Amino acid sequence: MHASAVSADPFESLLMPGPLIEGHADLEDDCDNCHRSFSDEREETRLCLECHDDIRADVLKRRGFHGHSKQVRKQSCRSCHTDHQGRDADIIKFNPATFDHHLTDFPLRGQHARTACENCHKKGKKFREAPGRCHACHKDADPHRGRLGKHEKKCQVCHRETGWTAILFDHSLTDFDLTGKHKKTDCASCHPNDRYAKTPQDCYSCHRLNDSHGGGNGKKCKKCHSTRAWDDLDFDHDTETDFPLRGEHRDLSCQRCHKKDPYKVELKTGCVNCHREDDVHKGRNGRKCKDCHSPKGWRHTRFDHDHDTDFPLRGKHKKAKCIACHKRNPKEHETDTACIACHRVDDVHKGQQGKECQRCHNERGWQHRVRFDHDLTRFPLLGLHAVTPCEECHLSGAYRDAETRCHSCHREDDEHRGRLGLDCERCHTPNSWELWKFDHNAQARFKLKHKHAKQHCYACHRRKVKKVASVPRPCDACHAADDAHNGQFGSNCERCHTTRSFRDVQLRR
């Protein structure tokens, strides 16, 4: 049964399940456009592909979604695209969330997998019409501005979908292999404005501004430097010159010594040629610095004062600067080794103790264990005097002019205010002021008994002592103010009273 090309057979019209989609509306009047037999799905698929020749080409050439999908090859078209559901029906039923883009000619990888569909598939166009070339989408993001070509294969030489900055270009395929620091250098550092052709390959073209020599060493940087780093020199000063670098010389920059092109100007290697300004001796010790110094440092000297001279350095002398003793060239002028030769201005004794300082002092320090024996002087140190600092008595530092009388040092300590004379040693000892050796009962005619024994000296001795019997002994001399009788019984108090107490009365006839 065949329908005419003008209108559908009335019988077929009765069998039509519903209107076709808008895209197939012009085929609705003739069922034979899509159906030769309703039961032969393979024939229907062939008819679909006759109209959709782009899909047919994909299937035949195994490209695109329909060419890659094994499911499409096994099924008929109507298995997925069922028509007769109305003009507005969606017979494609495409779900972006579940669609496998790997079944297309453009699998999504890297950054593409996170890109929104509408960034590539523009509205109003078929999905298959999305551009596949890098430049089609990334034209505005192309930092090279098309100068390196627009074919996607050219982009893929350097770039990958993981990101623009993940450069994979193999520079070793060029005439300038990247080694050392060059491997981490940004492309634009050597290729400004994306100019990759005819890029200069000599060091000086790129590193002119970094040349710490200022062009003084020429332009053949490779003679000394490598791509590992500027400081990692290939030039070996030790083997390629007559001046091996040792000690502090190793850390010096080249231009500290080489003021001009070292290949044109030969330097003198004498120490003084570079270190004239560093010479603390001001030339006094000559020009043979190596006799004492080494490249390890100025302070690291080979000269041994202990073995090379008659004056070994000990104690404080070890830390003294050479020039502190050697004012003039020691090779021409012998230095006086007497203490006073250097320490005359330090002599607090002003020369009174002579010039043999070592009799008392040693090199550890002026104050360190002074060996002077005070007991051999006219004033041996006893008691508390032995622990008294020297300057307590020797105020001027001259020492010989110090007084030896007690009162010369203890005038302010004399609580008697001079009333008992200046012969302090009659009662006191150097051990302590509080330790008296005066015995009133044995050394005076007035023995102290009972209450008198507890009295302070000044209770009786109110005036300065001029002689031994200067204090009156009658009771009323001290007790006139205490006399309750107001003198009615005379001045012979001991007739009734005793030294135990005024209240203890004993009458004597």
ROFIZA-869168 format. One line per 8 residues: number of its first residue (from 1); for each residue x, y, z of C-alpha. Coordinates in steps of 0.25 Angstrom, whole numbers, plus 5000, padded with zeros to 4 digits. Layout:
REM residues N
NUM	X Y Z ~ ...
END
This chain:
REM residues 509
1	5000 5000 5000 ~ 5006 5013 4996 ~ 5001 5027 4998 ~ 5001 5038 4988 ~ 5012 5049 4989 ~ 5001 5060 4990 ~ 4993 5055 5002 ~ 4993 5044 5012
9	4984 5032 5010 ~ 4971 5033 5018 ~ 4974 5020 5024 ~ 4988 5024 5028 ~ 4983 5037 5033 ~ 4974 5028 5042 ~ 4986 5021 5047 ~ 4995 5033 5049
17	4998 5034 5064 ~ 4999 5049 5065 ~ 5005 5061 5058 ~ 5020 5062 5055 ~ 5030 5072 5061 ~ 5031 5085 5055 ~ 5044 5081 5047 ~ 5037 5069 5041
25	5024 5076 5038 ~ 5026 5077 5023 ~ 5027 5062 5023 ~ 5014 5059 5030 ~ 5005 5058 5017 ~ 5013 5046 5012 ~ 5016 5035 5022 ~ 5025 5028 5011
33	5035 5039 5014 ~ 5039 5032 5027 ~ 5032 5019 5026 ~ 5033 5008 5015 ~ 5028 4997 5025 ~ 5024 5000 5039 ~ 5030 4987 5044 ~ 5044 4989 5037
41	5052 4998 5047 ~ 5065 4997 5038 ~ 5058 5002 5026 ~ 5053 5014 5035 ~ 5067 5017 5040 ~ 5072 5017 5025 ~ 5061 5027 5022 ~ 5065 5036 5034
49	5079 5036 5029 ~ 5075 5039 5015 ~ 5070 5053 5020 ~ 5080 5054 5031 ~ 5092 5052 5023 ~ 5102 5059 5033 ~ 5098 5048 5043 ~ 5100 5037 5033
57	5114 5043 5030 ~ 5117 5042 5044 ~ 5112 5028 5046 ~ 5120 5023 5034 ~ 5133 5030 5037 ~ 5132 5027 5052 ~ 5132 5042 5057 ~ 5123 5050 5065
65	5114 5045 5076 ~ 5106 5036 5066 ~ 5119 5030 5060 ~ 5126 5028 5074 ~ 5114 5022 5081 ~ 5112 5007 5081 ~ 5098 5008 5086 ~ 5094 5017 5074
73	5100 5006 5064 ~ 5092 4995 5070 ~ 5078 5003 5071 ~ 5069 5009 5061 ~ 5067 5024 5061 ~ 5053 5024 5066 ~ 5058 5016 5079 ~ 5063 5030 5083
81	5056 5040 5074 ~ 5041 5036 5075 ~ 5032 5046 5066 ~ 5017 5048 5065 ~ 5016 5055 5079 ~ 5013 5068 5074 ~ 5019 5081 5068 ~ 5026 5085 5081
89	5031 5071 5085 ~ 5046 5069 5089 ~ 5050 5056 5082 ~ 5065 5058 5084 ~ 5063 5058 5100 ~ 5077 5063 5102 ~ 5082 5064 5117 ~ 5095 5072 5118
97	5097 5066 5132 ~ 5098 5052 5128 ~ 5103 5054 5114 ~ 5117 5047 5112 ~ 5125 5057 5104 ~ 5136 5046 5102 ~ 5126 5040 5091 ~ 5129 5053 5083
105	5141 5057 5075 ~ 5144 5067 5086 ~ 5146 5059 5100 ~ 5146 5069 5111 ~ 5159 5069 5120 ~ 5165 5078 5129 ~ 5159 5092 5130 ~ 5149 5088 5119
113	5142 5078 5128 ~ 5139 5090 5137 ~ 5134 5099 5126 ~ 5119 5102 5125 ~ 5113 5097 5112 ~ 5108 5110 5107 ~ 5122 5115 5106 ~ 5124 5107 5094
121	5110 5103 5089 ~ 5104 5116 5085 ~ 5089 5118 5085 ~ 5082 5115 5072 ~ 5093 5106 5067 ~ 5094 5091 5067 ~ 5102 5084 5077 ~ 5111 5078 5066
129	5114 5092 5061 ~ 5122 5096 5073 ~ 5136 5100 5069 ~ 5147 5090 5072 ~ 5159 5099 5069 ~ 5167 5105 5081 ~ 5167 5119 5074 ~ 5152 5119 5072
137	5149 5120 5087 ~ 5162 5126 5092 ~ 5164 5137 5082 ~ 5163 5148 5092 ~ 5171 5140 5102 ~ 5183 5138 5093 ~ 5195 5145 5098 ~ 5202 5143 5085
145	5191 5150 5077 ~ 5191 5140 5066 ~ 5206 5142 5063 ~ 5209 5127 5066 ~ 5198 5122 5057 ~ 5183 5118 5059 ~ 5183 5103 5056 ~ 5180 5096 5069
153	5192 5087 5067 ~ 5201 5099 5069 ~ 5194 5102 5082 ~ 5196 5088 5087 ~ 5211 5089 5084 ~ 5212 5097 5097 ~ 5199 5097 5104 ~ 5189 5086 5110
161	5175 5086 5115 ~ 5180 5087 5129 ~ 5183 5102 5127 ~ 5189 5112 5119 ~ 5201 5114 5128 ~ 5205 5099 5128 ~ 5215 5100 5117 ~ 5219 5087 5110
169	5228 5093 5099 ~ 5241 5085 5098 ~ 5251 5096 5096 ~ 5262 5086 5094 ~ 5256 5084 5080 ~ 5261 5098 5077 ~ 5276 5103 5075 ~ 5276 5108 5089
177	5274 5097 5100 ~ 5269 5102 5113 ~ 5278 5098 5125 ~ 5280 5103 5139 ~ 5273 5116 5143 ~ 5268 5117 5129 ~ 5258 5106 5131 ~ 5250 5114 5141
185	5251 5127 5133 ~ 5238 5133 5128 ~ 5237 5132 5113 ~ 5235 5147 5112 ~ 5248 5150 5118 ~ 5255 5146 5106 ~ 5244 5147 5096 ~ 5238 5161 5098
193	5225 5164 5091 ~ 5224 5149 5087 ~ 5235 5150 5077 ~ 5241 5136 5076 ~ 5248 5137 5063 ~ 5263 5142 5062 ~ 5264 5142 5077 ~ 5279 5146 5081
201	5286 5134 5088 ~ 5298 5141 5094 ~ 5298 5144 5109 ~ 5301 5158 5108 ~ 5288 5161 5099 ~ 5279 5158 5111 ~ 5288 5160 5123 ~ 5294 5174 5119
209	5287 5180 5130 ~ 5291 5170 5140 ~ 5306 5171 5137 ~ 5312 5174 5150 ~ 5325 5177 5143 ~ 5319 5188 5135 ~ 5325 5182 5122 ~ 5339 5182 5128
217	5341 5167 5126 ~ 5336 5167 5112 ~ 5324 5160 5106 ~ 5328 5145 5107 ~ 5321 5142 5120 ~ 5323 5127 5118 ~ 5337 5128 5121 ~ 5334 5129 5136
225	5319 5127 5137 ~ 5309 5116 5135 ~ 5294 5115 5134 ~ 5294 5109 5148 ~ 5295 5123 5154 ~ 5304 5135 5153 ~ 5311 5132 5166 ~ 5313 5117 5162
233	5326 5120 5153 ~ 5333 5110 5144 ~ 5345 5119 5145 ~ 5355 5113 5155 ~ 5364 5124 5160 ~ 5372 5114 5168 ~ 5377 5106 5155 ~ 5376 5116 5144
241	5383 5127 5151 ~ 5396 5129 5159 ~ 5388 5134 5171 ~ 5379 5123 5178 ~ 5368 5128 5186 ~ 5369 5124 5200 ~ 5361 5128 5213 ~ 5354 5142 5212
249	5358 5144 5198 ~ 5348 5133 5193 ~ 5336 5141 5197 ~ 5340 5154 5190 ~ 5334 5159 5178 ~ 5343 5159 5166 ~ 5342 5174 5164 ~ 5348 5176 5178
257	5361 5173 5172 ~ 5359 5174 5157 ~ 5355 5189 5155 ~ 5358 5187 5140 ~ 5357 5175 5130 ~ 5365 5164 5136 ~ 5368 5159 5122 ~ 5375 5172 5119
265	5381 5177 5132 ~ 5390 5168 5140 ~ 5388 5170 5155 ~ 5400 5171 5165 ~ 5398 5160 5176 ~ 5405 5167 5187 ~ 5396 5169 5200 ~ 5399 5183 5201
273	5394 5186 5187 ~ 5379 5183 5191 ~ 5380 5185 5206 ~ 5388 5198 5207 ~ 5376 5205 5213 ~ 5374 5193 5223 ~ 5388 5194 5229 ~ 5386 5198 5243
281	5401 5198 5245 ~ 5401 5210 5235 ~ 5413 5204 5228 ~ 5421 5203 5241 ~ 5423 5188 5240 ~ 5427 5188 5225 ~ 5420 5181 5213 ~ 5422 5166 5216
289	5408 5164 5222 ~ 5410 5149 5221 ~ 5420 5149 5232 ~ 5409 5150 5242 ~ 5395 5150 5235 ~ 5388 5139 5226 ~ 5376 5140 5216 ~ 5367 5134 5227
297	5366 5148 5233 ~ 5374 5160 5238 ~ 5372 5155 5253 ~ 5376 5141 5250 ~ 5391 5143 5251 ~ 5403 5133 5249 ~ 5412 5142 5258 ~ 5414 5135 5272
305	5418 5146 5282 ~ 5421 5135 5292 ~ 5431 5128 5284 ~ 5436 5138 5274 ~ 5440 5149 5285 ~ 5445 5150 5299 ~ 5432 5155 5304 ~ 5421 5144 5305
313	5407 5150 5305 ~ 5399 5146 5317 ~ 5386 5150 5324 ~ 5381 5164 5319 ~ 5393 5165 5310 ~ 5387 5154 5300 ~ 5376 5163 5297 ~ 5383 5176 5295
321	5385 5182 5281 ~ 5399 5181 5275 ~ 5399 5196 5273 ~ 5396 5198 5288 ~ 5411 5194 5291 ~ 5417 5196 5278 ~ 5416 5211 5274 ~ 5427 5209 5264
329	5432 5199 5254 ~ 5436 5187 5264 ~ 5447 5182 5254 ~ 5454 5196 5254 ~ 5451 5200 5269 ~ 5452 5190 5280 ~ 5440 5191 5290 ~ 5443 5194 5305
337	5437 5182 5313 ~ 5437 5189 5326 ~ 5423 5191 5332 ~ 5425 5205 5334 ~ 5428 5208 5319 ~ 5414 5205 5315 ~ 5407 5207 5328 ~ 5413 5220 5333
345	5399 5227 5331 ~ 5392 5216 5338 ~ 5401 5217 5351 ~ 5392 5221 5362 ~ 5404 5221 5372 ~ 5410 5233 5364 ~ 5423 5226 5364 ~ 5424 5225 5379
353	5425 5210 5379 ~ 5436 5209 5368 ~ 5436 5203 5354 ~ 5435 5189 5358 ~ 5420 5187 5357 ~ 5422 5172 5356 ~ 5425 5172 5371 ~ 5411 5174 5374
361	5403 5173 5361 ~ 5401 5162 5350 ~ 5396 5161 5336 ~ 5383 5156 5339 ~ 5379 5170 5344 ~ 5382 5182 5353 ~ 5373 5177 5363 ~ 5375 5162 5362
369	5382 5156 5374 ~ 5391 5167 5377 ~ 5403 5161 5384 ~ 5407 5173 5393 ~ 5410 5169 5407 ~ 5405 5180 5416 ~ 5410 5173 5429 ~ 5424 5177 5424
377	5421 5192 5425 ~ 5420 5200 5438 ~ 5405 5198 5439 ~ 5402 5183 5439 ~ 5388 5179 5435 ~ 5381 5173 5447 ~ 5366 5169 5449 ~ 5357 5177 5441
385	5368 5185 5435 ~ 5372 5172 5427 ~ 5359 5172 5419 ~ 5358 5187 5417 ~ 5359 5192 5402 ~ 5372 5199 5400 ~ 5365 5212 5396 ~ 5358 5213 5409
393	5371 5218 5415 ~ 5379 5222 5403 ~ 5370 5232 5397 ~ 5380 5238 5388 ~ 5386 5225 5382 ~ 5400 5230 5386 ~ 5400 5220 5398 ~ 5413 5225 5405
401	5406 5238 5410 ~ 5395 5230 5418 ~ 5394 5233 5433 ~ 5395 5222 5442 ~ 5388 5228 5455 ~ 5374 5222 5458 ~ 5368 5236 5458 ~ 5373 5240 5444
409	5363 5230 5438 ~ 5353 5228 5449 ~ 5350 5243 5453 ~ 5336 5241 5448 ~ 5334 5228 5455 ~ 5339 5233 5469 ~ 5326 5233 5477 ~ 5334 5240 5489
417	5336 5252 5480 ~ 5350 5253 5485 ~ 5347 5254 5500 ~ 5355 5241 5503 ~ 5367 5246 5495 ~ 5373 5240 5482 ~ 5380 5228 5488 ~ 5369 5219 5483
425	5378 5206 5484 ~ 5377 5208 5500 ~ 5363 5202 5500 ~ 5360 5197 5485 ~ 5366 5187 5476 ~ 5366 5185 5461 ~ 5356 5174 5462 ~ 5344 5182 5466
433	5340 5195 5473 ~ 5331 5187 5482 ~ 5343 5179 5487 ~ 5349 5187 5498 ~ 5362 5184 5506 ~ 5361 5195 5516 ~ 5358 5190 5531 ~ 5353 5201 5540
441	5355 5193 5552 ~ 5370 5190 5549 ~ 5374 5202 5541 ~ 5367 5213 5550 ~ 5366 5217 5564 ~ 5351 5217 5564 ~ 5347 5203 5564 ~ 5333 5201 5557
449	5324 5192 5566 ~ 5309 5189 5566 ~ 5301 5200 5559 ~ 5314 5207 5555 ~ 5318 5196 5546 ~ 5306 5197 5537 ~ 5307 5212 5535 ~ 5311 5218 5522
457	5325 5225 5522 ~ 5319 5238 5518 ~ 5310 5238 5531 ~ 5323 5241 5539 ~ 5333 5246 5528 ~ 5326 5258 5523 ~ 5338 5266 5519 ~ 5350 5263 5510
465	5360 5255 5518 ~ 5373 5262 5520 ~ 5379 5254 5531 ~ 5376 5241 5538 ~ 5370 5247 5551 ~ 5362 5257 5544 ~ 5348 5252 5549 ~ 5344 5255 5564
473	5341 5243 5572 ~ 5332 5249 5583 ~ 5318 5243 5581 ~ 5311 5257 5581 ~ 5320 5261 5569 ~ 5311 5252 5560 ~ 5299 5250 5569 ~ 5296 5265 5574
481	5284 5265 5566 ~ 5279 5252 5572 ~ 5281 5256 5587 ~ 5267 5255 5593 ~ 5273 5262 5606 ~ 5277 5274 5598 ~ 5291 5274 5605 ~ 5286 5274 5619
489	5294 5261 5622 ~ 5307 5266 5616 ~ 5314 5260 5604 ~ 5319 5247 5610 ~ 5307 5239 5604 ~ 5314 5225 5606 ~ 5311 5227 5622 ~ 5297 5222 5619
497	5296 5218 5604 ~ 5303 5207 5596 ~ 5306 5205 5581 ~ 5296 5195 5580 ~ 5284 5205 5581 ~ 5280 5218 5588 ~ 5268 5211 5594 ~ 5277 5201 5601
505	5281 5209 5614 ~ 5291 5205 5624 ~ 5294 5214 5636 ~ 5308 5215 5641 ~ 5312 5222 5654
END
